[in-house]
């Protein structure tokens, strides 16, 4: 989003900008305690470390889910491989 303010002749840009900061949420600051558990230990992390550990966590989650789905697919494959043999014994 982009907003353009055109000032009248004689207006001071610094005064207008300071009023915008004062009376709107154009500039807001807030504190965050980024406390995380890393390798079983609580740690305060910076933004880059927090992102790094989050990405590592997501990679681990996707890897485990993929291994689980592969294991289930192989089990189903074994069941389907035995199906023709079972059908032969029905006759």
C-alpha positions in Angstrom: 0.0 0.0 0.0 1.3 3.4 -0.8 -0.1 6.7 0.4 1.1 10.1 -0.9 0.6 13.3 1.0 1.0 16.5 -1.0 1.7 19.4 1.3 0.5 22.9 0.8 3.0 25.6 0.2 4.7 26.6 3.4 3.9 23.4 5.3 6.8 21.7 7.0 7.2 18.0 6.1 8.8 17.1 9.5 5.9 18.5 11.5 3.3 16.6 9.3 5.3 13.4 9.6 5.7 13.7 13.3 1.9 14.3 13.7 1.2 11.2 11.6 3.5 9.1 13.8 1.9 10.5 16.9 -1.8 10.2 16.0 -1.8 7.1 13.8 -0.4 3.6 13.9 2.0 4.4 11.2 5.0 3.6 13.4 4.6 1.1 16.2 7.2 -0.7 18.3 6.7 -3.6 20.6 8.9 -6.0 22.5 9.0 -9.8 21.9 10.6 -12.4 24.1 11.5 -15.2 21.7 12.0 -17.9 24.2 12.3 -21.4 22.7 13.3 -24.9 23.7 16.3 -25.9 21.7 17.7 -29.4 22.2 15.7 -29.7 25.5 17.0 -26.4 26.9 15.2 -23.1 27.1 16.9 -20.3 25.1 16.2 -16.8 24.0 16.8 -16.6 20.3 17.3 -13.8 17.8 15.2 -13.6 14.7 17.6 -15.4 12.4 18.2 -18.3 14.9 14.4 -18.6 15.4 13.8 -18.9 11.7 16.7 -21.4 11.3 15.3 -23.7 14.1 11.8 -23.4 12.7 12.9 -24.4 9.2 14.9 -27.4 10.7 11.7 -28.4 12.6 9.6 -28.2 9.5 12.1 -30.3 7.5 12.1 -32.9 10.3 8.3 -33.0 10.3 8.1 -33.5 6.6 10.8 -36.2 6.6 9.0 -38.1 9.3 5.6 -37.8 7.6 7.1 -39.0 4.3 8.8 -42.0 6.0 5.5 -42.9 7.7 3.5 -42.7 4.4 6.2 -44.7 2.6 6.1 -47.4 5.2 2.3 -47.6 5.0 2.4 -47.7 1.2 4.9 -50.6 1.3 2.6 -52.5 3.8 -0.3 -52.0 1.4 1.8 -53.2 -1.5 2.6 -56.4 0.3 -1.2 -57.0 0.9 -2.0 -56.4 -2.8 0.9 -58.7 -3.9 -0.7 -61.5 -1.9 -4.2 -60.9 -3.3 -3.8 -63.0 -6.5 -2.5 -65.9 -4.4 -5.4 -65.7 -2.1 -7.9 -65.6 -5.0 -6.3 -68.8 -6.4 -6.9 -70.6 -3.2 -10.6 -69.6 -3.2 -11.2 -71.7 -6.3 
